[in-house]
Every structure is written in C-alpha cells, then in structure tokens.
Amino acid sequence: MDWLSVRRGEMAKSTQLIDNEVFRAYATYAAIVLIKMMLMSLITAYFRITRKAFVNPEDTESFGKGENAKKYLRTDPDVERVRRGHLNDLENIVPFVGIGLLYALSGPELSTALLHFRIFTGARILHTFAYLIPLPQPGRGLSWAVGYSVTFSMAYKVLKTAWL
C-alpha cells in the first residue's frame, strides 16, 4: 500500500462524517449562528458610519482633518448597543459551536439534536432582534437564558456520555 492510497483512505473516513445526519444538522445550525454573528460586525460598521462615531483617528479622516475630525472620535449609544449584542454573541455562540460539535459526535438521537440546535438558533436570532429593536425585558433575558440552557444541556450529555 503506497502513501497516496493510505491518504485517500484517511480522506474517505473524514468525509463519512458529513453522511451523519446529526453532524449535518450541527453544521447547518452552527453555520447559521456564525453567519448571524458575522453580520453583527457589518451592523456595527453601519451604525458607526451613519452615526459618525468612531474610535480610531484614521477612521475619521474622510470627515475632515485635525480638530474637525476629532469630533467624530466619540461613543454613540446605538453603536454601543450593537457592540454589546455582538459581544454577547461571542460569549454564547463560540461555546455553542465547540460544545455542539462534541455533542454531535456523542451520538444523540437526531430529533433531540435538532431540538437543541433549532432552539439555540431561534433564541440567538430572537436575542439579536431584542437587542437591536430594542424589545422590552424580559424578552432579551429570556432568549439569552434559553440559548444558554441549551448549551448546558448539550454539555451535560457530552459529559454523561464520556463518563459512562
């Protein structure tokens, strides 16, 4: 057996993971929430430009030079609100992606996995709307708690599976 055929065998094994329905569901929902999180960067940039509120001096140069540009070095409540929503995504989506991968590999039932992935994704999307609109509390807090609980539920299943 030569190196190339061994390498092809390894590649075939790694592509078999995509044939796993739970893994495909995980990949789909992880991609959705990661794209949602990436969009928060664009929304932040949009708010910075439309509110003319920047944190770096070089970002103000298109609005003038010297003292005239300094007035654009400021914070804006709308920009900060979007940034807090984005930070909350980082604090919640990154753990979901890591724990969700381990969960998908732990052999859960497809229906249970889909329930976890869909609830988390829906909760994060609702959380974003609650932050950006803004919706009154407890909407944002509840959507955060639901998503966080889903991640803990998956972590519990992973640990339970690994310890038994």
N, C-alpha and C positions, 0 to 999 in steps of 0.2 A: 504494500500500500504506500503510495507516494504522498508527499506533503499536501499536494493540491486536493487529492481525494479526501484526505483527513479534514482539511479546511472546509471543503464543501459539506462534509458530514456535520461539522460543527454549525455551519450556517443553516443547514436544514433544521437542526434541532432548535436553534434560536427563532426561526420563523414559525415553528409549530406553536409557539406561544400565542401568536395572533389568531390561531384557529380556536383558541379557548374563548368561549362566549363571555365569560366573566371578565377576562382580560380586555377583550374588545370593548365591553361596556365601560370598564375603568378608563381605557384610553380615550374613549369618546367624551366622557364627562370631565376627565382631567383636562383635556384639550379645551373644552368649553369654558371651564372656570379660569384656565390660564389665559385664554384669549380675552375673557372679560377683564381680568386683572391688567393685561397689557393695554386694553382700551382706556383704563383709568389714567395711564400716562398721557395718552392723547387728550383726554378730557382736561387733565391738569394743564397741559400746554395751551389748550384752547382758552381756558379761564385766565391763564397768565397773560396771554396776548390780548384778549378782549377787555380785561380789567387793567391792563398795563401795569402789572405788579410783578416785578422781577427780583431775584435775589443776587444775581451776578451782574456786575457793572457792564460786562461785554454784551449782555443781553439787551441793554437799554440804548445801545449806540444808534439803532435805526430811528430812535425818537429824539436824538439830539446829542450834543457833546457837553462835557463838563457839568456845570451846575444844573443846566436844563435837563440833563439825563438823570441826575441824582434823584429827582422827584419820583422816578419810576422804580427806585430801589426801595420797595416797601412790601408790607404784607397786606393781604386782602382777605377778608373773611370768607368769601366764596372760594378763593383758591385754597385757603387753608382747610376748608370743609372737604373739598375734593381730595386733598392730600391725606387727610385723616382717613377717608374712606379707602384710599389706596393702601395706606399703611395697614389698615385693618384687614384688607385682602391679603397682604403679605404675611400677616400674623396667622391667618386662618387657612388660606389656600395652599401655602407651602407645606404645612403639616398634613393636610388632606392628601396632597399628591404623594408624599412619602408613605404615610400610613395606608393610604388607599392601595398603593402598589403591593405592599406587604399583605394587605387584606385580600386583594385579588389573587395573590399567589397562595393564600392559605386554604383555598378550596371551598369557598362559601357556595351556597345554593344561588343560582342565577337570580331568582326572584328576590331573595334577600339582598344580594349585592346591588341589584337595580334600585331597590328601595333606598338603600343607603346613598348611592350615587345621585339619584334623582332628587331626594330630599335635600342633600347638601347643596347641589347646584341651584335648586329653586330658592333655598334660603339665602345663598350668596347673591343671587340676582335681586331678590327682594330687598336684601340689606343695602345693595347699591342704590336702588330706587329710593329707599327710605333715607339714605344719606343725601342724595343729590336733590330730591324734590324740596325740602325735607318733609317726611311724613312724621306725624306726632308719635311720641313714645307711647306705648311700649313696642311699637312696630319694629323699629331698628333693633332694639334689645332682644326681642323675641326671635327675630330672624337670625341674629348672631348666636343666640343660645341653642337654637335648633341645629344650626350647622356645626357648632362646637360639639354638641352632644353626639351627632352622627360620627364625627371623627373619633371621639372617645369610644363609641360603640364598636367601631372597626378595630381600634387599638386593643380593646378588651378581647375581641375574637382572635386577633393575631396572637396575643399573649396566651390566651387559653389554649389555642392550637399548638403553640410552641412548647408549652409546659407539659402537655399531656402526651 
